Amino acid sequence: MSPLKTLFLNPPSYEGFDGGAGSRYQARREIRSFWYPTWLAQPAAMVPGSRLIDAPARGLTLEDLLPIAGDYELAVLHTSTPSFRSDARVAEAFRDANPRLRIGFVGAHVAVSPEASLRASDAIEFVAREEFDYTIQEIAQGRPLESVDGISYRAGDRIVHNRPRAIVENMDALPFVTDVYARDLVIEDYFIGYLLHPYVSLYTGRGCRSRCTFCLWPQTVGGHRYRTRSPQSVFEEIALGRSSFPQVKEFFFDDDTFTDDLPRAEAIARLLSRLSVTWSCNAKPNVPYESLKVLKDNGLRLLLVGYETGSQQILNNIRKGTRIDIARRFTEDCHRLGITIHGTFIMGLPGETRETIESTIAFAREINPHTIQVSLAAPYPGTELFRQAQEQGWLGREAEALVGEDGIQISAITYPHLTAGEISAALERFYRRFYFRPTKVAEMAAEMLTSREMMKRRLREGIEFFRFLSGREARA
Ligand code: SF4
């Protein structure tokens, strides 16, 4: 039996919204950015004849998409907490355009709240919990819903919750996502400010050993065991990716923490050196010098590093499992080896005070990553941070409002000693005090002089960044 004609859709929502099919924290960013919809590309690679559409990255609206609703028998929409209401409206419009279309939702939001999600819109027939690759493959193969593990579905007025889906253990059994990228995506659509353009990102493993209380994926879909593909399988996919996309300047390994298994990371790096590719990955600020050197010597360009804060007490509060002194040494090692760092920080985590905000800004200026990203603490349902915020009464009136009407992050947490407004203002101050320093301005200007392309790109991003800052000021 041939599979159902299946559409995988990252739905249109806010203008420029970087949604959850590849983005950990779904929001419109300071500068136009999109991660690849890798979570959707994976099941799309397992359903022959399917199509993946990433509407925000392509700039497609609901009106653009509705004419194709009649071409499909099954639509799988990736949703997130900030975009859920809008995604449900897209599902309803698709159902109205094609009443025979079966519609399912996937993503951490429905994994955490399956019942409420199904009750929110009768256009949604089922939601997939846990990892959903094989779940969707079975539904597309026409299996009756009652026999599919890992879903909750509508049966008349009742909501039925099937038994959980087993976690994927054999990661090498999953087909390459880059085949779907080549088939369905325009890779030039994908911009991330600190990555070379065009880039391609993929996961070589799922799950993270750390237990950071705010972090969404390991607490909802990925778990705390780092399940990995073999170095040989990673090598083969990158070799294929290089021939499919000769224009690509950089590959990014978007595993939660690629450096969680250092012997494996080093083995992959050594294999990749045969391909002479440039690559980058996520890391915690605790990788020893010897390993950094092996990675750098074999093509590593940039590390995306979650520092989160300059306060050891806050690191302890959020169970980050890192130390400020080790993060300092790690950063010095990266500078010495010529590894670029994009550092990420969060304002408003438990324990934040006016003093810790200032010490985090001072810490970031001192260790001086090449670029930074500052986010607001986002209590996603399903995380320890959400439970804590609920118990302590830190949530605002709309507990799940993580972004404003423009899709930009808003502070959902407010403390008796530090208001949501102060936390938001700290984000803007952080950016200004980090970037508007003579040394940083000179560094950025020097980078712009490396090529015309970089000049154009940084100018565009600079304009977007100023608009973002002034937009925040106007809203404050
Ligand atoms: S180390 Fe990073 S990916 Fe892992 S739980 Fe912490 S924030 Fe999440």
Boltz pocket constraint, residues with backbone or C-beta under 6 A from the ligand:
constraints:
  - pocket:
      binder: B
      contacts: [[A, 208], [A, 209], [A, 210], [A, 211], [A, 212], [A, 215], [A, 216], [A, 218], [A, 256], [A, 257], [A, 284], [A, 306], [A, 320]]
      max_distance: 6.0
